[in-house]
Amino acid sequence: MESKEEEKKSEFESYVDVTDPIKETKSFDPIAWWQSVAEDFPTLHLYALDTLSCPAMSTECERAFSSAKKLLVPERNALSMDIIEACECLKTWWKNDLLEQQERKRKR
């Protein structure tokens, strides 16, 4: 018969007891692995995905802030957060060729 302590292991203790060391490190996809064990370790799964989603370098974040600073000049200080976000997204998408310009014929 198991004691109460053995019955009530934390999610982390279960993870440590169950997981095997990863054998193939060259082809290992940590995000896919955490998604495959999401039901067994729901809290650790979310924590791992939050941690893995952090960029290794902050240059892209710094570019975004710099770009937003150029958008928010004193003449445009009344822009709402939604408009600022939309402008920054559109600008980035346009630079990365994720948007196509549609030609419209003007009626004169």
Secondary structure, 3 states (H helix, E strand, C coil): CCCHHHHCCCHHHHHHHHCCCCCCCCCCCHHHHHHHCCCCCHHHHHHHHHHHCCCCCCHHHHHHHHHHHHHCCHHHCCCCHHHHHHHHHHHHHHHCCCCCCCCCCCCC
